[in-house]
Amino acid sequence: MAFDHWGLTFSILQTILLHLAKSGLFSSPLYSKLFSLSLLILSLIGVHGKKDEKISFVNTTTFIISGLLLYFLSNLFFYTSLPPEPLAIAYIFLTSAGFILFLAGGARLSRLLKVNLNKDIFNELNESFPQEERLLTNEYSINLPGRYKLKGKVRSMWLNLINCFRLVLIVGSPGAGKTFFLVREIIQQSIQKQYCVVLYDFKYDDLSIIAYNAWLKYKHLYPKPPKFKVINFDTPLGRCNPLEPSTLLDITDATESSRTILLGLNMQWIQKTGDFFVESPINFFTAVIWFLKKYKDGKYCTLPHAIELMQANYDDLFPVLSTEPEIEVFINPFISAYMNRAMEQLEGQVASAKIALARLSSPLLYYVLSGNDFSLDINNPDDPKIVCFANNPEKTQVYGAVISLYLNRLFRILPKKGKQKTAIIADEFSSIFANGIENFLAIARGYKLATFLAIQNIAQMRKSYGREQADVIFNLAGNIICGQATGDTAKAVSEAIGKIVQERESVSINRTDTSISRNTQLDSAVPASKIAGLSSGEFVGIVADNPDQKIKLKAFHCEIVNDPDAINVETAKYKSLPQSKVSQLEIQNEYIRIKNEVTDIIETEIERIRKDPDLAHLLFVKPEK
């Protein structure tokens, strides 16, 4: 009626439409609209529009749904009482609008860019990889539970240190969680698995109290319960002579001991190893140690006696040392310099060592270092031990040098066949100079010696050990566990973990076309930037396996799982470490006794030389000025 009123009807068109109506196409508005919509959809299938990254799926679906609603809901006008003309106008307008909106949305579908560019800005999905989810154990293993992400899903896993004899290196900046998440568990599980333990406690008694309570809990599991000993220079709890004469098998042992203590006290000398004014004091102190080893079967062979003897006057010291033939080649250059009045050279050779060693001249140190409460054969099956070496951050240079000497002697004593398995656990390892550790690590596996070293970063270790030695230690590690770290440390760990296959998508958009390329390439599994952003308790790294216990998925990037509340409850129940029962009078008397004994050695030997015609030539008068 509206079209008749507007004069928009034509007889020919009406004839055609009447014939079409007989097919049933116009029997219902719904049928005709569905037919038109089908034709539109067919036309859209062949549309290939230019891709546009600004077109989103949400906007496209909004166009399509809005168009469909307007297109079909316009039929509701037929159920209203509107006059024919307004009804026709409203119906045509809404139907056309819906049709156009659907057309616009359909055209946008072909222009939609179906790539997730900029959706994973940190590349987390690509850099996730499968990790070891099996619990692999043996009588030596340390196992830590964890969780990791794989393609956006969180999965449980196990960090299986099944071969701890191939050095476990723990790296992480302060606050990364090394002690709380790793070292704590390593101490407890080592004692639970009946290891003899050597523990370096940088901030006594943070680690020692953990070891002590684990010992109380698990000591009954050992074939023979181990003794628990603490070397503490602030409040003496035990005494041990690192220069026990029975452990000094030849003069090379004395040389290594001399080198360790002097380099530990003068760590800048490490960078100058081989220089004349570094090797000379080492040789001189070696001669002093070996003299005491040979004198009266080593009765006075202790570090305090050696320090006191070295402080003696040259007039007395040189003749006394000359009575021992084995050290003649060590002291001849010094005697020669003294006789030729080259005092400046002599002082340069010896005085630096005397000044450094004088820092150890304290009653507490003398008391601890001169006793024999226990021996250093920690892994003796008949006399197993758990020994904690306590340091004090305020006195780390002095105490660290002495602890370094203990470790150096242990490196010589522990590698013996038929001994009990042993764990050496050193937190803040860079604070001590463990001379000879690279040789020890190379052979440790054959003697069941597990080594766990915790450092903050490679740069810190290079400062303490020198670049070459620090790099050797790092490269000897079969197991690397790294928390948050930056710089060279992050790069080295990232390279150690290796690369994985990652998917890459690239899009090129120009005025006429858009091209999408997809490829795969090898890229770092854990980039250095990712290591720099790790949270506390998150660790990356790689583990070693055994020939009979293979681990295919050695690399890991996980969060170690523990229960802080349970740990706090357990810590609250800890028993305190034993307290020192030594009086200050005993300590002072020991200090005076050592000084008197060295004085007696000098006086006795000088008198013997004077009375022996074969030795009298060793005495000499101080050169005239």
C-alpha positions as CSV (number, residue, x, y, z in Angstrom):
1,M,0.0,0.0,0.0
2,A,2.8,2.4,0.8
3,F,4.5,1.8,-2.5
4,D,1.2,2.3,-4.4
5,H,0.7,5.5,-2.6
6,W,4.3,6.6,-3.5
7,G,3.9,5.5,-7.1
8,L,6.8,3.1,-6.9
9,T,4.9,0.1,-8.4
10,F,5.5,-1.2,-11.9
11,S,3.3,-3.8,-13.7
12,I,6.2,-5.8,-15.0
13,L,7.9,-6.0,-11.6
14,Q,4.6,-7.0,-9.9
15,T,4.2,-9.8,-12.4
16,I,7.6,-11.2,-11.7
17,L,7.1,-10.9,-7.9
18,L,3.8,-12.6,-8.1
19,H,5.3,-15.6,-9.9
20,L,8.1,-15.8,-7.4
21,A,5.6,-15.7,-4.6
22,K,4.1,-18.9,-5.8
23,S,7.4,-20.6,-4.8
24,G,6.7,-19.7,-1.2
25,L,9.7,-17.4,-0.9
26,F,7.5,-14.5,0.3
27,S,5.1,-16.6,2.3
28,S,6.9,-15.4,5.5
29,P,9.2,-12.4,6.0
30,L,11.6,-14.7,7.8
31,Y,12.1,-16.9,4.7
32,S,12.9,-14.0,2.4
33,K,15.3,-12.5,4.9
34,L,17.1,-15.8,5.3
35,F,17.4,-16.1,1.6
36,S,18.8,-12.6,1.3
37,L,21.2,-13.3,4.2
38,S,22.4,-16.5,2.5
39,L,23.2,-14.7,-0.7
40,L,25.1,-12.1,1.4
41,I,27.1,-14.7,3.2
42,L,28.0,-16.4,-0.1
43,S,29.3,-13.1,-1.5
44,L,31.4,-12.5,1.6
45,I,33.1,-15.9,1.3
46,G,35.1,-14.7,-1.6
47,V,36.1,-11.3,-0.1
48,H,39.9,-11.0,0.7
49,G,40.4,-7.6,2.3
50,K,43.7,-6.1,3.4
51,K,44.7,-7.2,6.8
52,D,44.5,-4.6,9.5
53,E,46.1,-5.0,13.0
54,K,43.7,-2.4,14.4
55,I,40.6,-4.5,13.6
56,S,39.7,-6.6,16.7
57,F,37.5,-9.7,16.9
58,V,35.3,-8.0,19.5
59,N,34.5,-5.0,17.3
60,T,33.8,-7.4,14.3
61,T,31.4,-9.6,16.3
62,T,29.7,-6.4,17.6
63,F,28.9,-5.3,14.0
64,I,27.6,-8.8,13.0
65,I,25.4,-9.3,16.1
66,S,24.0,-5.8,16.0
67,G,23.2,-6.2,12.3
68,L,21.4,-9.5,12.8
69,L,19.4,-8.1,15.7
70,L,18.2,-5.1,13.6
71,Y,17.7,-7.2,10.5
72,F,15.4,-9.8,12.1
73,L,13.8,-7.7,14.9
74,S,12.4,-5.2,12.3
75,N,9.7,-7.9,11.7
76,L,8.1,-6.7,15.0
77,F,6.8,-3.6,13.3
78,F,4.2,-5.8,11.5
79,Y,2.6,-6.5,14.8
80,T,2.1,-2.8,15.6
81,S,-0.8,-0.5,14.7
82,L,1.3,2.0,12.8
83,P,-0.1,3.4,9.5
84,P,1.2,1.7,6.4
85,E,3.6,4.5,5.4
86,P,5.4,5.0,8.7
87,L,5.5,1.3,9.2
88,A,7.1,0.8,5.7
89,I,9.7,3.5,6.4
90,A,10.7,2.1,9.8
91,Y,10.8,-1.4,8.5
92,I,12.9,-0.5,5.5
93,F,15.3,1.6,7.6
94,L,16.0,-1.0,10.3
95,T,16.2,-3.9,7.9
96,S,18.6,-2.0,5.7
97,A,20.7,-0.8,8.7
98,G,20.9,-4.4,10.0
99,F,21.9,-5.7,6.5
100,I,24.6,-3.0,6.2
101,L,26.0,-3.7,9.7
102,F,26.2,-7.4,9.0
103,L,27.9,-6.7,5.6
104,A,30.4,-4.4,7.4
105,G,31.1,-7.0,10.1
106,G,31.5,-9.8,7.5
107,A,33.9,-7.8,5.4
108,R,36.0,-7.1,8.6
109,L,36.3,-10.8,9.2
110,S,38.4,-11.2,6.2
111,R,40.6,-8.3,7.3
112,L,41.1,-9.6,10.8
113,L,44.7,-10.3,11.6
114,K,44.7,-13.7,13.3
115,V,48.1,-13.5,15.2
116,N,48.7,-12.8,18.8
117,L,51.3,-10.1,18.4
118,N,52.1,-8.2,21.5
119,K,50.0,-10.5,23.6
120,D,52.9,-12.3,25.2
121,I,55.3,-9.4,25.7
122,F,57.7,-11.4,27.9
123,N,57.7,-14.4,25.7
124,E,56.8,-16.7,28.6
125,L,54.9,-19.2,26.6
126,N,57.7,-19.7,24.1
127,E,60.4,-20.0,26.8
128,S,58.5,-22.6,28.9
129,F,59.7,-26.2,28.4
130,P,59.1,-29.6,29.9
131,Q,60.9,-30.4,33.1
132,E,61.5,-33.5,35.1
133,E,58.3,-34.4,37.0
134,R,59.5,-37.8,38.3
135,L,61.0,-38.2,41.8
136,L,64.4,-39.8,41.3
137,T,66.2,-40.9,44.4
138,N,69.3,-42.9,45.5
139,E,71.3,-43.1,48.7
140,Y,73.2,-40.0,47.8
141,S,70.5,-37.7,46.3
142,I,69.1,-34.4,47.4
143,N,65.5,-33.9,46.2
144,L,63.6,-30.6,46.2
145,P,59.9,-30.3,45.2
146,G,58.9,-27.5,42.9
147,R,56.4,-26.2,40.3
148,Y,56.8,-24.7,36.9
149,K,54.8,-23.3,34.0
150,L,54.4,-25.1,30.7
151,K,52.4,-23.3,28.0
152,G,50.6,-21.3,30.6
153,K,49.7,-24.2,32.9
154,V,51.3,-24.8,36.3
155,R,52.7,-28.3,36.8
156,S,54.5,-30.0,39.7
157,M,58.2,-31.2,39.3
158,W,61.2,-32.4,41.2
159,L,64.7,-30.9,41.3
160,N,66.7,-34.2,41.6
161,L,70.3,-33.8,42.6
162,I,71.1,-37.4,42.1
163,N,74.8,-36.9,41.5
164,C,76.0,-34.4,44.1
165,F,79.6,-35.5,43.7
166,R,79.9,-33.4,40.5
167,L,79.8,-30.1,42.4
168,V,76.5,-28.3,43.1
169,L,77.0,-24.6,42.6
170,I,74.3,-22.4,44.0
171,V,74.3,-18.8,42.7
172,G,72.1,-15.9,43.6
173,S,72.1,-12.3,44.8
174,P,71.2,-11.5,48.5
175,G,67.6,-12.3,49.0
176,A,67.3,-14.7,46.2
177,G,66.4,-17.5,48.6
178,K,69.6,-19.6,48.5
179,T,69.7,-20.3,52.2
180,F,66.0,-20.6,53.0
181,F,65.0,-22.7,50.0
182,L,68.2,-24.7,49.2
183,V,71.0,-24.7,51.7
184,R,68.6,-25.5,54.6
185,E,67.2,-28.5,52.8
186,I,70.6,-29.7,51.7
187,I,71.9,-29.7,55.3
188,Q,68.9,-31.6,56.6
189,Q,68.8,-34.2,53.8
190,S,72.5,-34.7,53.9
191,I,72.4,-35.6,57.6
192,Q,69.2,-37.7,57.0
193,K,71.1,-39.7,54.3
194,Q,74.0,-40.3,56.8
195,Y,76.6,-38.0,55.2
196,C,79.5,-36.9,57.3
197,V,79.3,-33.1,57.0
198,V,81.8,-30.2,56.8
199,L,79.7,-27.0,57.1
200,Y,81.0,-23.4,56.6
201,D,78.7,-21.1,58.5
202,F,79.5,-17.5,57.4
203,K,77.0,-15.9,59.8
204,Y,77.2,-18.3,62.8
205,D,74.9,-19.8,64.0
206,D,72.4,-19.5,61.2
207,L,73.4,-22.8,59.6
208,S,75.0,-24.6,62.5
209,I,71.8,-24.7,64.5
210,I,70.0,-26.3,61.6
211,A,72.8,-28.9,61.4
212,Y,72.8,-29.5,65.1
213,N,69.0,-30.2,65.3
214,A,69.2,-32.4,62.2
215,W,72.0,-34.3,63.9
216,L,69.9,-34.7,67.0
217,K,67.0,-36.0,64.9
218,Y,68.8,-38.3,62.5
219,K,72.0,-39.5,64.3
220,H,70.5,-42.8,65.1
221,L,70.3,-43.6,61.4
222,Y,74.1,-43.7,61.0
223,P,75.9,-47.1,61.4
224,K,78.0,-45.3,64.0
225,P,76.6,-42.0,65.4
226,P,78.8,-39.1,64.3
227,K,80.2,-36.5,66.7
228,F,79.0,-33.0,66.4
229,K,81.9,-30.4,66.6
230,V,82.0,-26.6,66.2
231,I,85.1,-24.6,65.5
232,N,84.2,-21.1,66.8
233,F,86.9,-18.5,67.4
234,D,84.6,-16.1,69.4
235,T,83.4,-18.6,72.0
236,P,85.5,-21.8,71.7
237,L,83.4,-25.0,71.7
238,G,86.1,-27.3,70.3
239,R,89.8,-27.3,69.4
240,C,91.5,-28.7,66.4
241,N,95.1,-28.3,65.1
242,P,95.0,-27.9,61.3
243,L,98.8,-28.5,61.2
244,E,98.5,-31.9,63.0
245,P,102.0,-33.4,62.2
246,S,100.7,-36.8,61.3
247,T,98.7,-35.2,58.4
248,L,101.8,-33.3,57.0
249,L,103.2,-36.2,55.0
250,D,105.9,-34.2,53.1
251,I,107.1,-30.6,52.7
252,T,104.5,-29.9,49.9
253,D,101.8,-30.1,52.6
254,A,103.6,-27.4,54.5
255,T,103.9,-25.4,51.4
256,E,100.2,-25.6,50.6
257,S,99.3,-24.7,54.2
258,S,101.7,-21.7,54.1
259,R,100.2,-20.5,50.8
260,T,96.7,-20.9,52.0
261,I,97.0,-19.0,55.2
262,L,99.1,-16.1,53.7
263,L,96.9,-15.7,50.6
264,G,93.8,-15.9,52.8
265,L,95.2,-13.0,54.9
266,N,96.4,-11.0,51.8
267,M,93.8,-11.8,49.2
268,Q,95.3,-9.2,46.8
269,W,98.3,-11.6,46.5
270,I,96.1,-14.1,44.7
271,Q,96.3,-11.8,41.6
272,K,100.1,-11.7,42.0
273,T,100.9,-15.5,42.4
274,G,104.4,-16.2,41.2
275,D,105.8,-12.7,42.1
276,F,109.0,-12.6,44.0
277,F,107.6,-10.7,47.0
278,V,104.6,-13.1,47.2
279,E,106.5,-16.4,46.9
280,S,109.3,-15.4,49.2
281,P,107.2,-15.1,52.4
282,I,105.3,-18.2,51.5
283,N,108.6,-20.1,51.3
284,F,109.9,-18.7,54.5
285,F,106.7,-19.6,56.4
286,T,106.9,-23.1,54.8
287,A,110.4,-23.5,56.4
288,V,109.0,-22.5,59.8
289,I,106.1,-25.0,59.6
290,W,108.3,-27.8,58.4
291,F,110.9,-27.1,61.1
292,L,108.2,-27.5,63.8
293,K,107.0,-30.7,62.1
294,K,110.5,-32.2,62.4
295,Y,111.3,-30.7,65.8
296,K,110.7,-33.3,68.6
297,D,108.4,-35.3,66.3
298,G,106.0,-32.4,65.8
299,K,105.3,-31.7,69.5
300,Y,105.0,-28.0,68.8
301,C,103.7,-28.2,65.3
302,T,100.7,-25.8,65.5
303,L,99.9,-22.6,63.7
304,P,100.2,-20.5,66.9
305,H,103.8,-21.9,67.5
306,A,104.7,-21.2,63.8
307,I,103.4,-17.6,64.1
308,E,105.4,-16.9,67.3
309,L,108.5,-18.6,66.0
310,M,108.4,-16.4,62.9
311,Q,108.4,-13.3,65.0
312,A,111.8,-14.1,66.5
313,N,114.9,-12.0,65.8
314,Y,116.8,-13.0,62.7
315,D,119.9,-13.5,64.7
316,D,118.3,-16.4,66.6
317,L,115.8,-17.6,64.0
318,F,118.1,-18.2,61.1
319,P,120.6,-20.4,63.0
320,V,117.7,-22.4,64.6
321,L,116.1,-23.1,61.2
322,S,119.4,-24.0,59.6
323,T,119.7,-27.0,61.9
324,E,117.0,-28.7,59.7
325,P,118.6,-29.9,56.4
326,E,115.3,-30.3,54.6
327,I,114.6,-26.6,54.7
328,E,118.1,-25.3,53.9
329,V,117.1,-24.4,50.3
330,F,114.1,-22.4,51.6
331,I,116.0,-20.2,54.0
332,N,119.4,-19.7,52.2
333,P,118.1,-16.7,50.2
334,F,117.0,-15.0,53.4
335,I,120.3,-15.7,55.3
336,S,122.2,-14.5,52.3
337,A,120.2,-11.2,52.2
338,Y,120.8,-10.8,55.9
339,M,124.5,-11.4,55.7
340,N,124.9,-9.0,52.8
341,R,123.0,-6.4,54.7
342,A,120.2,-6.3,52.2
343,M,117.8,-5.5,55.0
344,E,115.3,-3.6,52.8
345,Q,115.0,-6.6,50.5
346,L,114.8,-9.0,53.5
347,E,112.1,-7.0,55.2
348,G,110.2,-6.8,51.9
349,Q,110.3,-10.6,51.7
350,V,109.4,-11.5,55.3
351,A,107.9,-8.5,57.0
352,S,104.6,-8.6,55.0
353,A,104.1,-12.2,56.1
354,K,105.0,-11.3,59.7
355,I,102.6,-8.4,59.8
356,A,99.7,-10.5,58.3
357,L,100.3,-13.4,60.6
358,A,100.4,-11.0,63.6
359,R,96.7,-10.5,63.1
360,L,96.2,-14.1,64.2
361,S,98.0,-13.5,67.4
362,S,95.0,-13.5,69.7
363,P,94.4,-15.8,72.8
364,L,91.1,-17.1,71.4
365,L,92.7,-18.2,68.1
366,Y,95.7,-19.6,69.8
367,Y,93.5,-21.6,72.1
368,V,91.4,-23.2,69.3
369,L,94.3,-23.8,66.9
370,S,96.6,-25.5,69.4
371,G,94.2,-28.2,70.7
372,N,93.4,-31.7,69.5
373,D,89.8,-32.4,70.6
374,F,89.2,-34.1,67.3
375,S,91.1,-34.9,64.1
376,L,90.2,-33.8,60.6
377,D,89.5,-37.3,59.3
378,I,85.9,-36.3,59.1
379,N,84.9,-39.3,57.0
380,N,86.5,-42.0,59.1
381,P,83.9,-44.8,59.4
382,D,85.1,-45.6,62.9
383,D,85.0,-41.9,64.0
384,P,82.5,-40.0,61.8
385,K,81.9,-36.3,62.4
386,I,79.8,-33.3,61.6
387,V,82.0,-30.2,61.8
388,C,80.8,-26.6,61.6
389,F,83.3,-23.9,61.0
390,A,81.9,-20.6,62.3
391,N,82.8,-17.2,60.8
392,N,82.0,-13.7,61.9
393,P,81.2,-11.2,59.2
394,E,82.9,-8.5,61.2
395,K,86.2,-10.5,61.4
396,T,85.9,-12.4,58.1
397,Q,89.3,-11.6,56.8
398,V,91.1,-13.1,59.8
399,Y,88.7,-15.9,60.6
400,G,88.2,-16.7,56.9
401,A,92.0,-17.2,56.4
402,V,92.1,-19.8,59.2
403,I,89.0,-21.6,58.0
404,S,90.6,-21.7,54.6
405,L,93.6,-23.5,56.1
406,Y,91.2,-26.1,57.7
407,L,89.6,-26.6,54.3
408,N,92.9,-26.9,52.5
409,R,94.0,-29.6,55.0
410,L,90.6,-31.4,54.5
411,F,91.1,-31.4,50.7
412,R,94.3,-33.5,51.4
413,I,92.9,-35.7,54.1
414,L,89.3,-36.6,52.9
415,P,90.1,-38.1,49.5
416,K,90.9,-41.6,50.7
417,K,89.4,-44.9,49.6
418,G,87.0,-46.8,51.8
419,K,85.8,-43.8,53.7
420,Q,82.3,-42.7,54.5
421,K,80.4,-40.4,52.1
422,T,80.9,-36.7,53.0
423,A,79.1,-33.4,52.2
424,I,81.0,-30.1,52.1
425,I,78.6,-27.3,52.4
426,A,79.9,-23.7,52.1
427,D,77.5,-20.7,52.1
428,E,79.1,-17.4,51.0
429,F,82.0,-19.4,49.6
430,S,83.7,-16.3,48.2
431,S,84.5,-15.0,51.7
432,I,87.2,-17.7,52.1
433,F,90.2,-18.7,49.9
434,A,90.0,-22.5,49.6
435,N,93.4,-23.1,48.0
436,G,93.5,-26.2,45.8
437,I,89.8,-26.6,45.6
438,E,89.9,-27.0,41.8
439,N,92.1,-30.1,42.1
440,F,89.8,-31.4,44.9
441,L,86.7,-31.0,42.8
442,A,88.3,-32.8,39.9
443,I,88.7,-36.0,42.0
444,A,85.9,-35.7,44.5
445,R,83.5,-38.0,42.7
446,G,85.8,-41.0,43.0
447,Y,85.8,-40.6,46.8
448,K,82.1,-39.9,47.4
449,L,82.7,-36.3,48.4
450,A,79.7,-34.1,47.6
451,T,80.5,-30.4,47.4
452,F,77.8,-27.6,47.7
453,L,79.1,-24.1,47.2
454,A,76.9,-21.0,47.4
455,I,78.0,-17.7,46.0
456,Q,76.4,-14.4,45.1
457,N,77.8,-14.0,41.6
458,I,80.8,-14.9,39.5
459,A,82.3,-11.4,39.8
460,Q,82.5,-11.8,43.6
461,M,84.3,-15.2,43.2
462,R,86.7,-13.7,40.6
463,K,87.6,-11.0,43.0
464,S,88.5,-13.6,45.7
465,Y,90.1,-16.3,43.5
466,G,91.2,-14.5,40.3
467,R,89.5,-14.8,37.0
468,E,91.1,-18.0,35.8
469,Q,90.6,-20.0,39.0
470,A,87.0,-18.7,39.4
471,D,86.1,-19.7,35.9
472,V,87.6,-23.2,36.4
473,I,85.5,-23.7,39.5
474,F,82.4,-22.5,37.7
475,N,83.0,-24.8,34.7
476,L,83.6,-27.8,37.0
477,A,80.1,-27.6,38.3
478,G,77.9,-30.4,37.0
479,N,74.9,-29.0,38.9
480,I,74.1,-25.3,38.6
481,I,71.2,-23.8,40.6
482,C,70.8,-20.0,40.0
483,G,68.4,-17.5,41.6
484,Q,68.2,-13.9,40.7
485,A,71.5,-12.7,39.2
486,T,72.7,-10.2,36.6
487,G,75.7,-9.4,34.4
488,D,78.2,-12.1,33.5
489,T,76.6,-14.5,36.0
490,A,73.2,-14.4,34.2
491,K,74.9,-14.8,30.8
492,A,77.0,-17.8,31.9
493,V,74.1,-19.6,33.5
494,S,71.9,-18.9,30.4
495,E,74.5,-20.4,28.2
496,A,74.9,-23.4,30.5
497,I,71.2,-24.2,30.3
498,G,71.3,-24.0,26.5
499,K,68.6,-23.4,23.8
500,I,65.2,-24.8,22.9
501,V,63.1,-24.6,19.7
502,Q,60.8,-21.6,19.9
503,E,58.0,-20.5,17.5
504,R,58.3,-17.1,15.9
505,E,55.6,-15.0,14.0
506,S,56.2,-11.9,12.0
507,V,53.7,-9.6,10.2
508,S,54.5,-7.3,7.3
509,I,51.8,-4.7,6.6
510,N,52.0,-2.3,3.6
511,R,49.4,-0.2,1.6
512,T,48.3,-3.1,-0.6
513,D,48.9,-6.3,1.3
514,T,49.6,-8.0,4.6
515,S,51.9,-11.0,4.9
516,I,52.3,-13.3,7.9
517,S,55.3,-15.6,8.3
518,R,55.8,-18.3,10.9
519,N,59.0,-20.2,11.7
520,T,60.9,-22.0,14.4
521,Q,64.4,-21.3,15.7
522,L,66.8,-22.2,18.5
523,D,66.8,-19.6,21.2
524,S,67.8,-19.4,24.9
525,A,65.6,-21.4,27.1
526,V,66.1,-18.9,29.9
527,P,67.6,-15.6,28.7
528,A,69.9,-13.6,30.9
529,S,67.1,-10.9,31.2
530,K,64.7,-13.6,32.6
531,I,67.4,-14.6,35.2
532,A,67.8,-11.0,36.3
533,G,64.1,-10.8,37.0
534,L,63.6,-14.0,39.1
535,S,61.7,-13.7,42.3
536,S,62.8,-15.1,45.7
537,G,62.5,-18.9,45.6
538,E,62.6,-19.1,41.8
539,F,65.6,-20.9,40.4
540,V,67.0,-21.9,37.0
541,G,69.8,-24.2,36.1
542,I,70.8,-27.7,35.0
543,V,71.5,-31.0,36.9
544,A,73.8,-33.9,36.3
545,D,72.8,-37.5,36.1
546,N,74.3,-41.0,36.5
547,P,75.1,-43.7,33.9
548,D,72.5,-45.9,35.5
549,Q,70.0,-43.2,36.3
550,K,69.5,-41.0,33.3
551,I,67.7,-37.6,33.4
552,K,66.6,-36.5,29.9
553,L,65.2,-33.2,31.1
554,K,68.2,-31.8,32.9
555,A,67.3,-28.1,32.5
556,F,64.8,-26.4,34.9
557,H,63.1,-23.1,35.5
558,C,61.0,-23.5,38.6
559,E,59.8,-22.3,42.0
560,I,61.0,-24.4,44.9
561,V,58.0,-25.4,47.1
562,N,58.3,-25.3,50.9
563,D,56.0,-24.5,53.8
564,P,57.2,-21.3,55.6
565,D,54.7,-21.8,58.4
566,A,55.9,-25.4,59.1
567,I,59.5,-24.2,58.9
568,N,58.8,-21.5,61.5
569,V,57.1,-24.0,63.8
570,E,60.1,-26.4,63.4
571,T,62.6,-23.5,64.0
572,A,60.7,-22.5,67.2
573,K,61.3,-26.0,68.6
574,Y,65.1,-26.0,67.9
575,K,67.4,-26.8,70.7
576,S,70.2,-24.3,71.3
577,L,73.8,-25.1,70.5
578,P,76.1,-26.2,73.3
579,Q,77.6,-23.3,75.2
580,S,81.3,-22.8,75.8
581,K,82.6,-24.0,79.2
582,V,86.1,-22.6,78.8
583,S,87.1,-19.8,81.1
584,Q,89.1,-16.7,80.1
585,L,91.8,-17.8,82.5
586,E,92.3,-21.1,80.6
587,I,92.5,-19.3,77.3
588,Q,95.0,-16.7,78.6
589,N,97.1,-19.4,80.1
590,E,97.2,-21.3,76.8
591,Y,98.3,-18.1,75.1
592,I,101.1,-17.5,77.5
593,R,102.2,-21.2,77.4
594,I,102.6,-21.1,73.6
595,K,104.8,-17.9,73.8
596,N,106.9,-19.5,76.5
597,E,107.3,-22.7,74.6
598,V,108.6,-20.8,71.5
599,T,111.0,-18.9,73.6
600,D,112.3,-22.2,75.1
601,I,112.7,-23.6,71.6
602,I,114.9,-20.7,70.6
603,E,116.9,-20.7,73.7
604,T,117.4,-24.4,73.8
605,E,118.4,-24.7,70.2
606,I,120.8,-21.7,70.3
607,E,122.5,-23.3,73.4
608,R,122.7,-26.6,71.6
609,I,124.2,-25.0,68.5
610,R,126.7,-23.1,70.6
611,K,127.9,-26.3,72.3
612,D,128.0,-28.5,69.2
613,P,131.2,-27.9,67.1
614,D,129.5,-29.2,64.0
615,L,126.8,-26.6,64.3
616,A,128.6,-23.6,65.9
617,H,129.3,-22.1,62.4
618,L,125.6,-21.5,62.0
619,L,125.7,-18.7,64.6
620,F,126.5,-15.3,63.3
621,V,126.9,-11.8,64.7
622,K,124.6,-9.1,63.4
623,P,126.4,-7.2,60.7
624,E,128.0,-3.9,61.8
625,K,126.3,-0.7,60.5
